[in-house]
Amino acid sequence: MGQSRHHYEQALEAHLRARRIPYISVNEARRTLLPPDADLSVADPASEAGRRVVLKSFDFVIYGEPTNLLVDVKGRKVKAGSPGRLESWVTEDDVEALGRWEQLFGEGFRAAFVFIYWCEDQPADALFQEIFEHRGRWYAVRSVLLEPYKRAMVPRSRRWRTVNVPTAAYERISSPLSASPSEEFRPTLANELEGTRFAPTLAAR
């Protein structure tokens, strides 16, 4: 796999490998799972002439049952001694692009945001259900499928075109990744993929 762009993605990769949850990077997914002529562009909301721009990328495909996740990783920092509220903001472009990827991949794939929280202190079990350490840093994971996120999101900054989910709703619709972001997804273990069409790719991890 190519170099990760940020320590949040690197931490998630290490966590997936440790849990033996198969995944592939976005570049490999686009090359192996999409047709060569797929339209990877969206309308530019700032353009009055209908100009189209390159579709913003996601990060990983995580294999599960009965569906696979198209994951956009969002890194957020939790400072020591900060209150329990977790940031869940994304941009409107993130929402639009992830929805377009879900359309392109079609049946068997669901889009999801995976929020990786870098905690300055070891996080409390009462706040997170899925925590891990990577290279001397503590991380926690929450995931939410795109559709429930869209239903619950509210504007955060109209100037910067960001949205977020109110705390109570976020706690309700998000969950640990290794458990399931909903009843529609259960992470697949590597040994469960033996003999499937994904096994040759994933065995090289």
C-alpha positions in Angstrom: 0.0 0.0 0.0 1.2 3.5 -0.8 2.2 6.0 1.8 -0.7 7.3 4.0 -1.3 11.1 3.9 -1.5 11.6 7.6 -1.0 10.0 11.0 -4.8 9.5 11.3 -4.9 7.3 8.2 -1.7 5.5 9.3 -3.3 4.8 12.7 -6.5 3.4 11.2 -4.5 1.2 8.8 -2.5 -0.3 11.8 -5.8 -0.8 13.7 -7.4 -2.6 10.8 -4.4 -4.9 10.3 -4.3 -5.6 14.1 -7.9 -6.6 14.0 -7.4 -8.6 10.7 -10.1 -6.6 9.0 -9.3 -6.5 5.2 -9.2 -3.3 3.3 -7.7 -1.7 0.2 -6.6 1.9 -0.5 -8.7 4.2 -2.7 -6.3 4.1 -5.6 -6.4 0.3 -5.7 -10.2 0.3 -5.3 -10.6 2.7 -8.2 -8.3 0.6 -10.4 -9.8 -2.8 -9.7 -13.5 -2.1 -8.9 -14.6 0.7 -11.2 -14.9 0.8 -15.0 -12.2 2.8 -16.8 -14.8 5.2 -18.2 -16.4 6.0 -14.8 -17.2 9.8 -14.5 -15.1 11.0 -11.5 -16.3 14.6 -11.5 -19.0 16.6 -9.8 -20.6 20.0 -10.4 -18.7 23.0 -8.9 -21.1 24.7 -6.5 -19.1 28.0 -6.9 -19.5 28.0 -10.7 -22.5 29.6 -12.4 -21.4 28.1 -15.7 -21.9 24.5 -14.6 -18.2 23.8 -14.5 -17.3 20.3 -13.2 -14.4 19.5 -10.9 -12.5 16.3 -10.0 -14.4 14.2 -7.5 -12.9 14.5 -4.0 -11.3 11.2 -3.1 -12.1 8.9 -0.1 -9.6 6.7 1.7 -10.3 3.0 2.0 -12.7 0.2 1.1 -13.2 -1.9 4.2 -14.7 -5.4 3.5 -17.7 -6.5 5.5 -21.0 -8.3 5.5 -23.5 -7.9 4.0 -22.0 -4.8 2.5 -18.6 -3.1 2.1 -17.7 0.4 3.3 -16.3 3.2 1.3 -14.5 5.1 4.1 -13.6 8.8 4.3 -11.3 9.2 7.3 -11.7 12.4 9.4 -9.1 13.1 12.0 -10.0 15.2 15.0 -8.0 16.0 18.1 -9.3 15.7 21.7 -7.3 17.8 24.1 -6.5 16.7 27.6 -9.2 17.7 30.0 -11.7 18.7 27.3 -15.4 18.0 27.8 -17.0 14.9 26.3 -18.4 16.5 23.1 -16.9 14.9 20.0 -16.4 16.9 16.8 -18.3 15.4 13.8 -17.9 18.2 11.3 -17.2 17.7 7.6 -17.6 19.8 4.5 -20.5 19.9 2.2 -18.1 18.8 -0.5 -17.2 15.7 1.6 -20.9 14.8 1.8 -21.5 15.3 -1.9 -18.4 13.4 -3.0 -18.9 10.5 -0.7 -22.5 10.1 -2.0 -21.2 10.1 -5.6 -18.7 7.4 -4.8 -21.5 5.3 -3.3 -23.4 5.7 -6.6 -20.3 4.8 -8.7 -19.5 1.6 -6.8 -23.2 0.6 -6.7 -24.7 -2.4 -5.0 -22.7 -4.0 -2.2 -21.0 -0.8 -1.1 -22.1 1.9 1.5 -20.4 5.2 2.1 -19.3 6.1 5.7 -17.4 8.7 7.6 -14.9 7.2 10.1 -13.8 9.7 12.7 -10.4 9.1 14.3 -9.9 11.0 17.5 -6.3 11.6 18.6 -6.5 11.9 22.4 -3.8 13.7 24.3 -4.6 11.5 27.3 -5.7 7.9 27.4 -9.5 8.2 26.7 -12.0 7.1 29.2 -14.0 3.9 28.5 -17.2 5.8 29.2 -16.5 8.1 26.3 -15.3 5.6 23.7 -15.9 1.9 23.1 -13.0 1.4 20.6 -9.6 2.8 21.6 -6.1 1.8 20.6 -2.5 3.0 20.8 -0.3 3.6 17.8 3.3 4.9 17.9 2.8 6.4 21.4 -0.5 8.1 20.7 -4.0 7.2 21.8 -6.8 7.0 19.3 -10.5 6.4 19.4 -12.8 5.5 16.5 -16.4 6.3 15.7 -18.1 5.5 12.4 -21.3 6.6 10.8 -23.0 5.7 7.5 -23.5 8.6 5.1 -27.3 8.4 4.8 -28.0 8.8 8.6 -25.3 11.5 8.7 -27.1 13.4 6.0 -30.4 13.1 7.7 -29.0 14.4 11.0 -26.5 17.1 9.8 -27.0 20.8 10.4 -25.0 23.8 9.0 -21.9 24.6 11.1 -20.4 27.4 9.0 -22.1 28.7 5.9 -18.9 30.7 5.0 -16.7 27.5 5.0 -19.6 25.2 3.8 -19.2 22.9 6.8 -21.8 20.8 8.5 -21.9 18.7 11.7 -24.3 16.4 13.6 -25.6 17.5 17.1 -24.1 15.6 20.0 -27.2 13.6 20.9 -27.8 12.5 17.3 -24.2 11.7 16.7 -24.1 9.4 19.8 -27.2 7.7 18.4 -26.2 7.2 14.8 -22.4 6.5 15.2 -20.7 3.4 16.6 -17.4 1.7 17.0 -16.0 0.6 13.6 -15.0 -2.9 14.7 -18.5 -3.5 16.1 -20.5 -2.0 13.2 -21.7 1.4 12.0 -25.1 -0.2 11.7 -26.8 -3.6 11.4 -26.0 -3.4 7.7 -22.3 -3.9 8.2 -20.1 -6.4 10.0 -16.3 -6.3 9.4 -15.0 -9.3 7.7 -12.0 -11.1 9.1 -9.1 -11.9 6.7 -9.6 -15.7 7.1 -13.2 -15.4 6.1 -12.2 -14.1 2.6 -10.2 -17.2 1.6 -11.3 -18.4 -1.8 -13.1 -15.1 -2.7 -12.2 -12.8 -5.5 -10.6 -10.3 -3.0 -8.3 -12.9 -1.4 -5.2 -12.4 -3.7 -5.2 -8.6 -3.1 -5.8 -8.8 0.6 -3.4 -11.6 1.2 -0.5 -9.2 0.3 -1.3 -6.9 3.2 
